[in-house]
Amino acid sequence: MRLIQNMCTIAEYPAAGSAAAADYCLRAAGRRLVKIAVLGASGVGKTALVVRFLTKRFIGDYERNAGNLYTRQVQIEGETLAIQVQDTPGIQVHENSLSCNEQLSRCIRWADAVVIVFSITDYKSYELIGQLHQQVQQLHLGTRLPVVVVANKADLLHIKQVDPQLGLQLAGVLGCSFYEVSVSENYNDVYNAFHVLCKEVSHKQPPSSTPEKRRTSLIPRPKSPNMQDLKRRFKQALSAKVRTVTSV
Ligand SMILES: Nc1nc2c(ncn2[C@@H]2O[C@H](COP(=O)(O)OP(=O)(O)OP(=O)(O)O)[C@@H](O)[C@H]2O)c(=O)[nH]1
């Protein structure tokens, strides 16, 4: 959708180079960077969620998502953080096994935090959560990546297939935070889900150095003059002058 593409899109499903360049720019501006991947089955409202968070607006229809990366700044506990949000293409399930392609694995590895979305109107999307969480853990062995489980489309109670309570229980078992939201009807819950994630990541990261400090460390200090060399050159200059005077 045009609106989405005009927003602060950095790259289409970033190749390692472009994502690294974007990271570099943000970090060079002295901002701490929080990278969030949004995962879930197709049609659960991932793009709608990301766009709602970034623009506060709900837009009904989107083209099928190819995976866009967006950036913006947020205030967390008085500090301005740069955040990047990676929207991912809907995940396909084949015979109950999750096919996690290379793009998706790269995206999970890249992330500092993950939002796993399901729709209360789609039981299969709920069943995917455990598998997605497992993928995240496998790709971040030895670290506990902050994960939020989001149950979306809370406004569609009349066609609900999953009791949001189940989502809450599962999130508890997996050790994740849980938010029940209606992207179409409520901005605050969406904001809170991302906010809590940013806070968790920022608490884990070391504080950033100021841009001023960075700049000074990048510019090499001039070498102190070599006194022996200066003396030698001075003597040479003097003797040349004497020679010129004698020859006159
Ligand atoms: N009623 C209602 N509809 C929603 C809500 N969130 C998203 N939708 C609709 O659900 C449909 C799918 O939303 P998308 O954001 O495109 O879903 P996605 O997960 O990005 O889909 P893929 O690109 O296929 O992965 C769209 O028609 C949205 O308008 C919600 O909270 N309530």
The ligand as an SDF file (V2000), in Angstrom:
LIG
                    3D

 32 34  0  0  0  0  0  0  0  0999 V2000
  -11.9440   -6.8210   12.1970 N   0  0  0  0  0  0  0  0  0  0  0  0
  -10.6170   -6.7100   12.2180 C   0  0  0  0  0  0  0  0  0  0  0  0
   -9.9110   -6.9180   11.1020 N   0  0  0  0  0  0  0  0  0  0  0  0
   -8.5580   -6.8090   11.1710 C   0  0  0  0  0  0  0  0  0  0  0  0
   -7.8830   -6.4970   12.3770 C   0  0  0  0  0  0  0  0  0  0  0  0
   -6.5590   -6.4800   12.1090 N   0  0  0  0  0  0  0  0  0  0  0  0
   -6.4100   -6.7510   10.8190 C   0  0  0  0  0  0  0  0  0  0  0  0
   -7.6140   -6.9510   10.2290 N   0  0  0  0  0  0  0  0  0  0  0  0
   -7.8700   -7.2970    8.8450 C   0  0  0  0  0  0  0  0  0  0  0  0
   -7.3060   -8.5790    8.5860 O   0  0  0  0  0  0  0  0  0  0  0  0
   -6.8680   -8.6500    7.2280 C   0  0  0  0  0  0  0  0  0  0  0  0
   -5.4130   -9.1160    7.1800 C   0  0  0  0  0  0  0  0  0  0  0  0
   -4.6020   -8.1080    7.7450 O   0  0  0  0  0  0  0  0  0  0  0  0
   -3.0370   -7.9720    7.3670 P   0  0  0  0  0  0  0  0  0  0  0  0
   -2.4870   -6.9050    8.2290 O   0  0  0  0  0  0  0  0  0  0  0  0
   -2.8620   -7.8380    5.9020 O   0  0  0  0  0  0  0  0  0  0  0  0
   -2.5340   -9.4180    7.8090 O   0  0  0  0  0  0  0  0  0  0  0  0
   -1.0520  -10.0300    7.6790 P   0  0  0  0  0  0  0  0  0  0  0  0
   -0.8550  -10.8920    8.8490 O   0  0  0  0  0  0  0  0  0  0  0  0
   -0.0440   -8.9450    7.4620 O   0  0  0  0  0  0  0  0  0  0  0  0
   -1.2250  -10.9040    6.3520 O   0  0  0  0  0  0  0  0  0  0  0  0
   -0.0600  -11.4630    5.3390 P   0  0  0  0  0  0  0  0  0  0  0  0
    0.4820  -10.2650    4.6140 O   0  0  0  0  0  0  0  0  0  0  0  0
   -0.7870  -12.4190    4.4530 O   0  0  0  0  0  0  0  0  0  0  0  0
    0.9620  -12.1240    6.1770 O   0  0  0  0  0  0  0  0  0  0  0  0
   -7.0620   -7.2430    6.6310 C   0  0  0  0  0  0  0  0  0  0  0  0
   -8.2640   -7.2450    5.8900 O   0  0  0  0  0  0  0  0  0  0  0  0
   -7.2030   -6.3600    7.8530 C   0  0  0  0  0  0  0  0  0  0  0  0
   -8.0170   -5.2340    7.6120 O   0  0  0  0  0  0  0  0  0  0  0  0
   -8.6780   -6.2920   13.5630 C   0  0  0  0  0  0  0  0  0  0  0  0
   -8.1980   -6.0310   14.6800 O   0  0  0  0  0  0  0  0  0  0  0  0
  -10.0220   -6.4430   13.4080 N   0  0  0  0  0  0  0  0  0  0  0  0
  1  2  1  0
  2  3  2  0
  2 32  1  0
  3  4  1  0
  4  5  2  0
  4  8  1  0
  5  6  1  0
  5 30  1  0
  6  7  2  0
  7  8  1  0
  8  9  1  0
  9 10  1  0
  9 28  1  0
 10 11  1  0
 11 12  1  0
 11 26  1  0
 12 13  1  0
 13 14  1  0
 14 15  2  0
 14 16  1  0
 14 17  1  0
 17 18  1  0
 18 19  2  0
 18 20  1  0
 18 21  1  0
 21 22  1  0
 22 23  2  0
 22 24  1  0
 22 25  1  0
 26 27  1  0
 26 28  1  0
 28 29  1  0
 30 31  2  0
 30 32  1  0
M  END
$$$$
